[in-house]
């Protein structure tokens, strides 16, 4: 899902429901070390799930760059994995992203939000450039592997939903080589394309060992 922060939780939920989003009835309320956090999950008309997160305003300003509007910029992409260490290692050794923050969560209201039938012992490793710029949330729910199934086979086109992400890079050749060495594969080889709003760019698409498509873009 895509995470957004909001300084006004109730107004954000009302706005999205008026735009055709469907909000899950359960709302999580939990402590994360910075104060009380509220989180709701919204299903969009395009089948992408978004999380609306609210908390203390001082924490909000440290976490996002847009904090004076109803919604922040898209701040993170959260995805559950079965092997958290392997996923983090790929992002570190391939695209060259580091762990910018991490946290754990053991809360009954979050269990209800996710809809799990067992207690969740969530572990998150956030991988990116900084805590205040968009990052990947590498999530493990702390459940036995026999209790869930994998979406890997259907998490690709033509299925609708969140398929991958775009990364702006400065040395696309090196990133492709590093990603392949880290266990990824090339879906679309490096080529020059015209991409709005950047104009002519170098482009390549790599696929991680766990199926995530990453569109690499190098602006001239």
KEKE-3310 file (N, C-alpha, C; in steps of 0.2 Angstrom, whole numbers, plus 5000, padded with zeros to 4 digits):
npx = (5004:5001:5007:5001:5002:4992:4987:4974:4965:4951:4945:4952:4948:4935:4935:4941:4932:4921:4927:4926:4933:4935:4934:4941:4933:4939:4950:4967:4975:4990:5005:5021:5033:5034:5022:5004:4998:4987:4979:4972:4965:4962:4953:4955:4947:4955:4960:4971:4978:4978:4986:4981:4988:4990:4997:5006:5009:5022:5030:5025:5030:5043:5043:5038:5038:5028:5017:5007:4995:4980:4984:5000:5014:5015:5022:5028:5030:5023:5026:5022:5034:5041:5054:5063:5076:5082:5076:5079:5093:5094:5089:5099:5111:5108:5100:5106:5101:5098:5094:5083:5075:5067:5055:5045:5029:5015:5000:4983:4973:4979:4980:4966:4964:4972:4966:4970:4969:4977:4988:4998:5015:5023:5037:5046:5057:5063:5067:5077:5082:5082:5073:5063:5060:5052:5051:5054:5044:5048:5040:5037:5026:5027:5022:5019:5025:5016:5004:4999:4997:5006:5007:5015:5014:5003:5005:5008:5007:4992:4986:4978:4983:4996:5011:5025:5039:5046:5063:5074:5090:5108:5118:5114:5119:5128:5119:5110:5119:5123:5111:5108:5118:5115:5104:5093:5084:5084:5071:5068:5079:5092:5089:5086:5073:5058:5052:5039:5039:5052:5058:5070:5077:5088:5083:5078:5071:5071:5069:5066:5072:5061:5051:5047:5044:5056:5058:5070:5077:5087:5090:5096)
npy = (4994:5012:5025:5039:5054:5063:5079:5080:5068:5064:5072:5069:5056:5058:5065:5056:5046:5053:5054:5041:5031:5017:5014:5004:4997:4995:5004:5008:5011:5016:5016:5023:5027:5040:5045:5044:5036:5035:5025:5021:5011:5012:5008:5011:5017:5012:5000:5001:5001:5012:5020:5030:5040:5047:5058:5065:5083:5088:5076:5073:5083:5080:5069:5070:5081:5089:5096:5104:5103:5094:5081:5073:5072:5056:5045:5033:5016:5002:4985:4967:4954:4938:4935:4945:4950:4946:4954:4967:4966:4965:4978:4986:4981:4981:4993:5002:5007:5012:5006:5017:5019:5009:4998:4990:4982:4977:4975:4975:4982:4985:4972:4970:4980:4975:4963:4950:4933:4928:4933:4947:4951:4963:4968:4980:4987:5001:5006:5017:5034:5043:5047:5057:5057:5048:5031:5013:5002:4988:4974:4962:4951:4943:4930:4912:4903:4894:4900:4909:4914:4917:4931:4933:4927:4933:4947:4956:4964:4958:4961:4973:4986:4990:4989:4992:5003:5019:5024:5037:5039:5041:5034:5023:5012:5006:5003:4994:4983:4980:4977:4965:4957:4956:4947:4951:4953:4958:4966:4976:4981:4994:5009:5024:5035:5045:5054:5061:5071:5074:5073:5067:5053:5040:5024:5009:4993:4983:4968:4963:4949:4945:4949:4962:4976:4988:5003:5011:5027:5039:5055:5066)
npz = (5000:4999:5009:5017:5026:5037:5045:5050:5054:5054:5045:5033:5031:5028:5017:5007:5007:5001:4989:4983:4989:4999:5015:5028:5041:5054:5064:5067:5083:5090:5099:5094:5099:5097:5101:5101:5087:5073:5061:5046:5033:5016:5002:4985:4970:4959:4964:4972:4988:5001:5015:5028:5039:5055:5068:5082:5078:5078:5076:5063:5055:5055:5048:5035:5020:5016:5026:5029:5023:5019:5015:5015:5004:4994:5005:5008:5003:5007:5010:5013:5016:5015:5018:5026:5029:5017:5008:5012:5010:4996:4992:4998:4992:4978:4972:4981:4992:5010:5027:5035:5045:5058:5066:5078:5080:5090:5092:5096:5089:5077:5072:5070:5060:5049:5047:5051:5057:5067:5080:5077:5075:5071:5061:5055:5042:5036:5020:5011:5006:5016:5032:5029:5016:5002:5005:5005:5014:5022:5027:5039:5046:5056:5057:5057:5043:5037:5039:5029:5012:4997:4986:4975:4962:4956:4957:4947:4930:4920:4932:4943:4954:4965:4957:4956:4957:4954:4952:4953:4947:4946:4940:4930:4923:4933:4943:4937:4935:4948:4954:4947:4951:4964:4964:4956:4941:4923:4916:4906:4895:4897:4889:4878:4881:4879:4892:4901:4915:4911:4899:4887:4893:4901:4903:4912:4917:4931:4940:4956:4967:4974:4966:4964:4953:4947:4940:4933:4931:4923:4923:4910)
capx = (5000:5005:5006:5000:5001:4987:4987:4967:4963:4944:4944:4955:4944:4929:4937:4942:4926:4918:4930:4924:4937:4931:4938:4940:4929:4943:4955:4972:4978:4995:5011:5027:5038:5033:5016:4999:4997:4980:4980:4966:4967:4957:4953:4954:4944:4960:4962:4977:4976:4982:4985:4981:4991:4990:5000:5008:5011:5030:5032:5023:5034:5050:5043:5036:5040:5022:5013:5002:4989:4976:4988:5007:5016:5016:5028:5031:5027:5024:5024:5024:5038:5042:5061:5064:5083:5084:5073:5083:5099:5093:5089:5105:5116:5106:5099:5110:5097:5100:5089:5083:5072:5064:5051:5041:5022:5012:4994:4977:4969:4982:4978:4960:4965:4974:4961:4973:4966:4982:4991:5003:5021:5025:5043:5047:5063:5061:5073:5077:5088:5081:5066:5059:5059:5049:5055:5050:5043:5049:5036:5036:5020:5029:5017:5022:5024:5011:4997:4998:4999:5010:5004:5020:5012:4998:5007:5011:5002:4987:4982:4978:4985:5003:5015:5032:5040:5051:5069:5078:5097:5113:5122:5110:5122:5130:5113:5108:5124:5123:5105:5108:5123:5111:5099:5088:5084:5082:5065:5068:5086:5093:5087:5084:5066:5056:5047:5036:5040:5059:5061:5074:5081:5090:5078:5078:5067:5074:5064:5069:5071:5055:5045:5045:5047:5059:5059:5076:5077:5092:5089:5102)
capy = (5000:5018:5028:5046:5057:5069:5082:5080:5062:5063:5076:5065:5050:5060:5067:5051:5042:5057:5053:5035:5026:5013:5013:4998:4999:4995:5009:5006:5016:5013:5020:5021:5030:5047:5047:5040:5035:5033:5023:5018:5008:5014:5004:5016:5014:5008:4994:5002:5002:5018:5021:5037:5040:5054:5058:5072:5087:5088:5070:5073:5088:5077:5063:5072:5087:5092:5094:5110:5101:5088:5075:5074:5068:5049:5045:5026:5010:4996:4978:4962:4949:4932:4935:4952:4951:4945:4960:4973:4965:4967:4985:4989:4979:4983:5000:5006:5010:5009:5006:5024:5018:5002:4998:4984:4983:4971:4979:4971:4986:4984:4966:4971:4984:4971:4957:4944:4929:4927:4939:4949:4953:4966:4970:4985:4990:5006:5007:5023:5039:5047:5046:5062:5056:5042:5025:5006:4999:4981:4972:4955:4951:4938:4924:4906:4903:4890:4903:4914:4912:4922:4934:4934:4925:4938:4954:4958:4965:4963:4963:4980:4987:4992:4984:4993:5010:5022:5026:5042:5037:5045:5030:5018:5006:5003:5001:4988:4978:4979:4973:4958:4953:4955:4942:4953:4952:4964:4966:4980:4983:5001:5012:5031:5036:5052:5052:5067:5078:5074:5073:5061:5050:5033:5020:5002:4990:4977:4965:4960:4942:4944:4950:4969:4979:4994:5007:5015:5033:5043:5061:5069)
capz = (5000:4999:5015:5017:5033:5038:5051:5052:5052:5052:5038:5028:5030:5025:5010:5003:5006:4996:4982:4981:4992:5004:5021:5032:5047:5059:5064:5072:5087:5093:5101:5090:5102:5096:5103:5098:5080:5071:5055:5042:5026:5011:4995:4980:4964:4955:4967:4976:4995:5004:5022:5030:5046:5059:5074:5084:5073:5078:5072:5056:5052:5054:5044:5028:5018:5016:5033:5030:5019:5021:5014:5014:4998:4995:5009:5008:5000:5012:5007:5017:5013:5019:5020:5027:5028:5010:5004:5014:5007:4989:4991:4999:4987:4971:4971:4985:4998:5016:5032:5037:5052:5059:5072:5079:5082:5093:5095:5094:5085:5071:5070:5067:5054:5044:5046:5052:5061:5072:5083:5072:5078:5065:5061:5049:5040:5031:5016:5007:5007:5023:5035:5027:5009:5001:5006:5005:5021:5021:5032:5041:5051:5062:5057:5054:5035:5035:5040:5024:5005:4993:4981:4970:4955:4953:4958:4940:4925:4920:4938:4945:4960:4966:4954:4957:4959:4950:4956:4950:4948:4943:4936:4929:4922:4939:4947:4934:4936:4955:4955:4944:4955:4970:4963:4952:4934:4919:4912:4900:4895:4896:4882:4879:4880:4881:4898:4904:4913:4911:4892:4885:4899:4901:4906:4912:4922:4934:4944:4962:4968:4976:4961:4963:4947:4948:4934:4934:4927:4924:4919:4907)
cpx = (5004:5003:5006:4999:4996:4987:4979:4964:4956:4942:4947:4951:4938:4930:4938:4936:4921:4920:4929:4929:4933:4936:4936:4937:4934:4949:4960:4974:4983:5001:5017:5033:5038:5027:5010:4998:4990:4981:4974:4968:4961:4958:4951:4950:4948:4963:4968:4975:4981:4981:4985:4983:4992:4994:5002:5011:5019:5033:5031:5028:5041:5050:5041:5038:5034:5017:5008:4996:4985:4979:4995:5008:5016:5022:5032:5027:5028:5021:5026:5029:5039:5049:5063:5071:5085:5082:5077:5090:5099:5093:5095:5111:5115:5106:5103:5107:5098:5093:5089:5079:5069:5060:5047:5034:5018:5005:4988:4973:4972:4980:4971:4960:4967:4970:4964:4969:4971:4985:4997:5009:5025:5032:5044:5054:5062:5068:5073:5083:5088:5074:5061:5058:5056:5053:5051:5050:5043:5046:5036:5031:5022:5025:5021:5020:5018:5004:4995:5000:5003:5006:5009:5017:5007:5000:5011:5005:4999:4984:4983:4980:4992:5008:5023:5033:5046:5057:5073:5085:5102:5118:5118:5113:5125:5124:5110:5112:5124:5117:5105:5113:5120:5105:5093:5089:5082:5076:5065:5075:5087:5092:5085:5077:5064:5050:5045:5037:5048:5062:5065:5078:5083:5085:5079:5074:5070:5068:5068:5068:5065:5049:5044:5048:5050:5061:5065:5076:5083:5091:5096:5104)
cpy = (5006:5022:5036:5048:5062:5072:5082:5073:5061:5067:5072:5059:5052:5062:5061:5047:5046:5056:5046:5029:5023:5011:5007:5000:5000:5001:5008:5012:5013:5018:5018:5024:5038:5050:5043:5041:5032:5031:5019:5016:5009:5010:5009:5013:5010:5002:4995:5004:5007:5018:5028:5037:5047:5053:5065:5076:5088:5082:5070:5078:5085:5071:5064:5079:5092:5091:5100:5109:5095:5081:5077:5071:5060:5048:5038:5021:5004:4990:4972:4957:4943:4932:4942:4954:4951:4951:4966:4972:4967:4974:4989:4987:4981:4990:5005:5009:5007:5009:5013:5024:5011:5003:4991:4986:4977:4974:4976:4976:4986:4977:4966:4975:4979:4965:4951:4940:4927:4933:4941:4952:4957:4969:4974:4987:4994:5007:5012:5027:5042:5046:5051:5062:5049:5036:5018:5003:4991:4977:4965:4955:4946:4932:4918:4906:4899:4894:4908:4911:4918:4925:4936:4932:4930:4945:4956:4960:4959:4964:4970:4980:4990:4987:4985:5000:5012:5025:5031:5040:5041:5041:5023:5011:5002:5000:4994:4982:4976:4975:4966:4954:4952:4950:4944:4951:4958:4962:4970:4983:4991:5004:5020:5031:5043:5051:5059:5066:5079:5075:5067:5059:5043:5029:5012:4999:4984:4974:4962:4953:4940:4947:4958:4972:4986:4998:5012:5021:5037:5049:5064:5075)
cpz = (5000:5005:5014:5024:5032:5044:5054:5050:5050:5046:5032:5026:5026:5018:5005:5002:5001:4989:4980:4984:4997:5010:5025:5039:5053:5058:5069:5076:5091:5095:5097:5093:5101:5098:5100:5091:5078:5063:5052:5035:5022:5004:4990:4974:4959:4958:4971:4983:4997:5011:5024:5038:5049:5065:5076:5078:5072:5074:5065:5052:5051:5049:5036:5027:5017:5022:5034:5026:5021:5021:5013:5007:4999:4999:5009:5005:5004:5009:5011:5013:5018:5022:5021:5026:5021:5006:5005:5010:5000:4988:4993:4994:4980:4970:4975:4990:5004:5021:5035:5044:5052:5066:5072:5081:5084:5096:5092:5089:5078:5068:5066:5060:5048:5042:5047:5057:5067:5074:5078:5077:5073:5066:5054:5048:5035:5027:5011:5007:5014:5025:5032:5019:5008:5002:5005:5012:5020:5027:5033:5047:5057:5063:5055:5047:5033:5036:5035:5017:5002:4987:4975:4963:4952:4954:4952:4936:4922:4927:4940:4952:4960:4963:4956:4959:4954:4954:4951:4952:4944:4939:4935:4927:4928:4943:4944:4936:4944:4957:4953:4949:4962:4970:4959:4945:4930:4915:4906:4900:4895:4889:4884:4877:4882:4886:4901:4911:4912:4904:4891:4892:4897:4905:4906:4918:4925:4939:4950:4963:4970:4972:4960:4957:4949:4942:4936:4929:4928:4919:4916:4911)
residu = (UNK:UNK:UNK:UNK:UNK:UNK:UNK:UNK:UNK:UNK:UNK:UNK:UNK:UNK:UNK:UNK:UNK:UNK:UNK:UNK:UNK:UNK:UNK:UNK:UNK:UNK:UNK:UNK:UNK:UNK:UNK:UNK:UNK:UNK:UNK:UNK:UNK:UNK:UNK:UNK:UNK:UNK:UNK:UNK:UNK:UNK:UNK:UNK:UNK:UNK:UNK:UNK:UNK:UNK:UNK:UNK:UNK:UNK:UNK:UNK:UNK:UNK:UNK:UNK:UNK:UNK:UNK:UNK:UNK:UNK:UNK:UNK:UNK:UNK:UNK:UNK:UNK:UNK:UNK:UNK:UNK:UNK:UNK:UNK:UNK:UNK:UNK:UNK:UNK:UNK:UNK:UNK:UNK:UNK:UNK:UNK:UNK:UNK:UNK:UNK:UNK:UNK:UNK:UNK:UNK:UNK:UNK:UNK:UNK:UNK:UNK:UNK:UNK:UNK:UNK:UNK:UNK:UNK:UNK:UNK:UNK:UNK:UNK:UNK:UNK:UNK:UNK:UNK:UNK:UNK:UNK:UNK:UNK:UNK:UNK:UNK:UNK:UNK:UNK:UNK:UNK:UNK:UNK:UNK:UNK:UNK:UNK:UNK:UNK:UNK:UNK:UNK:UNK:UNK:UNK:UNK:UNK:UNK:UNK:UNK:UNK:UNK:UNK:UNK:UNK:UNK:UNK:UNK:UNK:UNK:UNK:UNK:UNK:UNK:UNK:UNK:UNK:UNK:UNK:UNK:UNK:UNK:UNK:UNK:UNK:UNK:UNK:UNK:UNK:UNK:UNK:UNK:UNK:UNK:UNK:UNK:UNK:UNK:UNK:UNK:UNK:UNK:UNK:UNK:UNK:UNK:UNK:UNK:UNK:UNK:UNK:UNK:UNK:UNK:UNK:UNK:UNK:UNK:UNK:UNK)
# end
